Amino acid sequence: MILAIARLSVEIRLISRFKRLPLWRQQADNTVMKNPHTLILSVLLLVTPSAWAGVQQNHAEIRTAVETFMRAQTSALPGQVTIKVGEIDRRIVLPTCPEFEAFLPPGGKLFGNGTVGVRCTAGKKGWKLFVPVHVTVIANMLITGKPLQQGQVLHAEDLASQSGELVQTGILTDSGQAIGKILKYSIGAGQVLKQDMLRTPYAVMQGQAVQIRVEGAGFRMHSEGQALNNAAEGQIVRVRTPSDQVVSGTARAGGVVEVLP
């Protein structure tokens, strides 16, 4: 667009109805007119709605694609989602694209203010631009119903809910996401609960005697050992065997550690 605006002076110079130009525009014209090839290229690259009205990309179609994309991206979010797609600068003129796609830029987010990229994927006339969006998500968030202590296992009576806007990922909205989990640190009443505040109860604890289970095609082996670290079910735990070897396996309920053969 900066290049197109600079070259706008060429078109204005060629249209007789513009009689007077600012000094900086006159200087730009003089620079371009010194080279006729530059002049021709500038006129060809300068696409205006009035000149190429039949071949320019409709901004409304781009904005519709952005909204459709964001609807799909936010479909799994809880609560009521409102998406507002910002206007595209009318000075941005793009060739018609029969096939384009929307994408979330690196670091993009699904809450609050952000941008969605749109790129033309057809042929050699590819283009890319970014469209501003604002996403509002209103949901019932889980909060603590009373002060809770570090290491406390959460129960239904410890929780409450309040309606509000989700401004970041990780906020809990369903009691099933919290009940049975353990607090990593103490929090006061009325605090919004997030995933990183909780952990799954340990299936194996450091120093605990565990059962090592090794299974393969046609065989099964069992042994005892001592866990060298805490691990929730499904996490990796290191175990010291009676022969003083250290093996790693997957923690399971009941103090069982599965080791691959």
C-alpha positions as CSV (number, residue, x, y, z in Angstrom):
1,M,0.0,0.0,0.0
2,I,2.9,2.4,0.7
3,L,4.1,1.8,-2.9
4,A,0.6,2.3,-4.3
5,I,0.1,5.6,-2.4
6,A,3.5,6.9,-3.7
7,R,2.5,6.0,-7.2
8,L,-0.8,7.6,-6.8
9,S,0.9,10.8,-8.0
10,V,1.3,9.3,-11.4
11,E,-2.4,8.7,-11.9
12,I,-3.3,12.2,-10.5
13,R,-0.8,13.7,-12.9
14,L,-2.4,11.9,-15.8
15,I,-6.0,12.9,-14.9
16,S,-6.6,16.5,-16.0
17,R,-9.2,17.3,-13.4
18,F,-6.5,17.6,-10.7
19,K,-5.0,20.9,-11.4
20,R,-2.9,21.5,-8.3
21,L,-0.8,19.1,-6.3
22,P,1.1,19.4,-3.0
23,L,4.8,20.0,-3.3
24,W,5.7,16.5,-2.2
25,R,3.4,15.0,-4.8
26,Q,5.0,17.3,-7.5
27,Q,8.5,16.0,-6.4
28,A,7.3,12.4,-6.7
29,D,6.0,13.1,-10.2
30,N,9.2,14.6,-11.4
31,T,11.1,11.6,-10.1
32,V,8.9,9.1,-11.9
33,M,8.7,11.1,-15.2
34,K,12.5,11.0,-15.6
35,N,12.2,7.3,-16.6
36,P,9.3,6.5,-19.0
37,H,9.6,2.8,-18.2
38,T,9.0,3.6,-14.5
39,L,6.0,5.6,-15.5
40,I,4.4,2.8,-17.4
41,L,5.1,0.3,-14.6
42,S,3.7,2.6,-12.0
43,V,0.4,3.1,-14.0
44,L,0.1,-0.7,-14.4
45,L,0.6,-1.4,-10.8
46,L,-1.7,1.3,-9.6
47,V,-5.0,-0.5,-9.4
48,T,-8.0,1.7,-8.5
49,P,-11.6,0.7,-7.8
50,S,-12.8,2.8,-10.7
51,A,-10.4,1.3,-13.2
52,W,-10.6,-2.4,-12.3
53,A,-14.0,-2.5,-10.7
54,G,-14.8,-5.8,-12.3
55,V,-11.7,-7.7,-11.2
56,Q,-11.0,-6.5,-7.6
57,Q,-11.6,-8.8,-4.7
58,N,-14.8,-8.0,-2.7
59,H,-13.9,-7.1,0.8
60,A,-17.2,-8.4,2.1
61,E,-16.2,-11.9,0.9
62,I,-12.9,-11.7,2.8
63,R,-14.7,-10.6,6.0
64,T,-17.2,-13.4,5.6
65,A,-14.3,-15.9,5.3
66,V,-12.7,-14.5,8.4
67,E,-15.9,-14.8,10.4
68,T,-16.6,-18.4,9.2
69,F,-13.0,-19.3,10.1
70,M,-13.3,-17.9,13.6
71,R,-16.7,-19.6,14.1
72,A,-15.0,-22.9,13.5
73,Q,-12.0,-22.1,15.7
74,T,-14.2,-21.1,18.6
75,S,-16.9,-23.8,18.2
76,A,-15.5,-25.8,21.1
77,L,-15.4,-22.8,23.5
78,P,-18.0,-22.8,26.3
79,G,-20.6,-20.1,26.7
80,Q,-21.7,-17.5,24.2
81,V,-19.2,-16.4,21.6
82,T,-19.5,-13.1,19.8
83,I,-17.3,-12.3,16.8
84,K,-16.8,-8.9,15.3
85,V,-14.7,-8.7,12.1
86,G,-13.1,-5.3,11.6
87,E,-13.4,-3.3,8.4
88,I,-10.8,-3.6,5.7
89,D,-9.2,-0.3,4.5
90,R,-11.0,0.6,1.3
91,R,-7.7,1.8,-0.1
92,I,-6.6,-1.8,-0.2
93,V,-7.4,-3.1,-3.7
94,L,-6.7,-6.8,-4.4
95,P,-7.1,-8.9,-7.6
96,T,-10.0,-11.2,-7.5
97,C,-9.1,-14.6,-6.0
98,P,-11.2,-17.7,-6.8
99,E,-9.7,-19.5,-3.8
100,F,-8.4,-18.0,-0.6
101,E,-8.1,-19.2,3.0
102,A,-8.1,-17.7,6.4
103,F,-5.5,-18.7,9.0
104,L,-4.5,-17.8,12.6
105,P,-1.0,-16.0,12.6
106,P,1.7,-17.4,14.9
107,G,0.9,-16.2,18.5
108,G,-2.7,-15.5,17.5
109,K,-5.4,-15.9,20.1
110,L,-9.1,-16.7,20.3
111,F,-10.0,-14.1,22.9
112,G,-10.2,-10.4,22.8
113,N,-8.5,-8.3,20.1
114,G,-6.5,-10.1,17.4
115,T,-6.0,-10.6,13.7
116,V,-6.8,-13.3,11.2
117,G,-4.7,-13.7,8.1
118,V,-6.2,-14.3,4.7
119,R,-4.2,-15.4,1.7
120,C,-5.0,-16.1,-1.9
121,T,-3.9,-19.6,-2.9
122,A,-4.8,-19.5,-6.6
123,G,-2.1,-19.3,-9.2
124,K,0.5,-16.6,-9.3
125,K,-1.7,-13.8,-8.2
126,G,-1.3,-14.6,-4.6
127,W,-1.8,-12.0,-1.9
128,K,-2.0,-11.9,1.9
129,L,-3.5,-9.5,4.3
130,F,-4.5,-9.4,8.0
131,V,-8.0,-8.5,9.2
132,P,-8.7,-7.3,12.7
133,V,-11.2,-9.2,14.8
134,H,-12.6,-9.0,18.3
135,V,-13.9,-12.2,20.1
136,T,-16.0,-12.0,23.2
137,V,-16.8,-15.2,25.1
138,I,-19.2,-15.0,28.0
139,A,-19.4,-18.2,30.1
140,N,-20.0,-19.5,33.6
141,M,-16.6,-19.7,35.2
142,L,-15.7,-21.9,38.2
143,I,-14.6,-20.0,41.3
144,T,-13.7,-21.0,44.8
145,G,-16.6,-20.9,47.2
146,K,-14.4,-20.5,50.2
147,P,-10.7,-20.3,51.1
148,L,-8.8,-23.4,50.1
149,Q,-5.5,-24.8,51.2
150,Q,-2.5,-26.1,49.2
151,G,-2.8,-29.8,48.7
152,Q,-6.5,-29.9,49.3
153,V,-8.6,-32.2,47.2
154,L,-11.5,-30.3,45.6
155,H,-15.1,-31.4,46.2
156,A,-18.4,-30.0,44.8
157,E,-19.0,-28.0,48.0
158,D,-15.7,-26.1,47.5
159,L,-16.9,-24.6,44.2
160,A,-19.2,-21.9,42.9
161,S,-19.7,-20.2,39.5
162,Q,-20.1,-16.8,38.1
163,S,-20.8,-15.5,34.7
164,G,-18.1,-13.4,33.1
165,E,-15.9,-12.9,30.0
166,L,-13.2,-15.4,29.3
167,V,-10.1,-13.4,28.7
168,Q,-7.5,-16.2,28.5
169,T,-7.3,-19.9,28.0
170,G,-7.2,-22.4,30.8
171,I,-10.1,-21.0,32.8
172,L,-12.3,-23.8,34.1
173,T,-16.0,-23.8,33.3
174,D,-17.2,-27.2,34.4
175,S,-17.1,-28.7,37.8
176,G,-15.9,-32.0,36.4
177,Q,-12.7,-30.3,35.4
178,A,-11.9,-29.6,39.1
179,I,-13.5,-32.2,41.4
180,G,-11.0,-34.7,42.5
181,K,-8.0,-32.5,41.6
182,I,-5.5,-31.1,44.1
183,L,-4.6,-27.5,44.6
184,K,-1.0,-26.6,43.9
185,Y,-1.2,-23.6,46.3
186,S,-3.6,-21.9,48.7
187,I,-6.2,-19.5,47.3
188,G,-8.9,-17.3,48.7
189,A,-12.7,-17.4,48.2
190,G,-14.1,-16.1,44.9
191,Q,-10.9,-16.8,42.9
192,V,-11.4,-18.0,39.3
193,L,-10.0,-21.5,38.9
194,K,-7.6,-22.2,36.1
195,Q,-6.0,-25.5,34.9
196,D,-2.5,-24.5,36.0
197,M,-3.7,-24.2,39.7
198,L,-4.6,-27.9,39.9
199,R,-2.9,-31.2,39.5
200,T,-4.1,-34.8,39.2
201,P,-3.6,-36.9,42.3
202,Y,-0.5,-38.9,42.3
203,A,-0.9,-42.6,41.4
204,V,2.7,-43.2,42.6
205,M,4.6,-41.2,45.2
206,Q,8.4,-40.9,45.7
207,G,9.7,-43.7,48.0
208,Q,6.6,-45.8,47.5
209,A,7.0,-49.6,46.9
210,V,5.5,-50.3,43.5
211,Q,4.7,-53.3,41.4
212,I,6.7,-53.3,38.1
213,R,4.8,-55.0,35.3
214,V,6.4,-56.0,32.0
215,E,4.2,-57.5,29.3
216,G,4.9,-58.6,25.8
217,A,3.9,-61.1,23.1
218,G,3.3,-64.3,25.0
219,F,5.0,-63.3,28.3
220,R,4.3,-61.4,31.5
221,M,6.7,-60.4,34.2
222,H,6.2,-58.9,37.6
223,S,8.7,-57.4,40.0
224,E,8.9,-55.0,42.9
225,G,10.7,-51.7,43.1
226,Q,10.8,-48.3,44.7
227,A,9.5,-45.1,43.0
228,L,12.1,-42.4,42.7
229,N,9.6,-39.6,41.9
230,N,5.9,-38.6,42.1
231,A,3.7,-39.3,39.1
232,A,0.1,-39.0,38.3
233,E,-1.6,-41.8,36.4
234,G,-0.2,-41.9,32.8
235,Q,2.9,-40.0,33.7
236,I,6.5,-41.3,33.6
237,V,8.0,-42.6,36.8
238,R,11.5,-43.9,37.5
239,V,11.8,-47.0,39.6
240,R,14.8,-48.6,41.3
241,T,14.7,-52.4,41.1
242,P,16.0,-54.9,43.8
243,S,19.1,-55.3,41.6
244,D,19.8,-51.6,41.9
245,Q,18.9,-50.9,38.3
246,V,16.8,-47.9,37.4
247,V,14.0,-48.3,34.9
248,S,11.3,-45.9,33.6
249,G,7.7,-46.8,33.1
250,T,4.2,-45.4,33.1
251,A,2.4,-44.9,36.5
252,R,-0.9,-46.7,36.9
253,A,-3.5,-46.8,39.6
254,G,-2.8,-49.0,42.6
255,G,1.0,-48.4,42.6
256,V,1.6,-50.3,39.4
257,V,4.3,-49.2,36.9
258,E,4.1,-50.5,33.4
259,V,7.5,-50.9,31.7
260,L,7.9,-51.6,28.0
261,P,9.9,-54.8,27.2
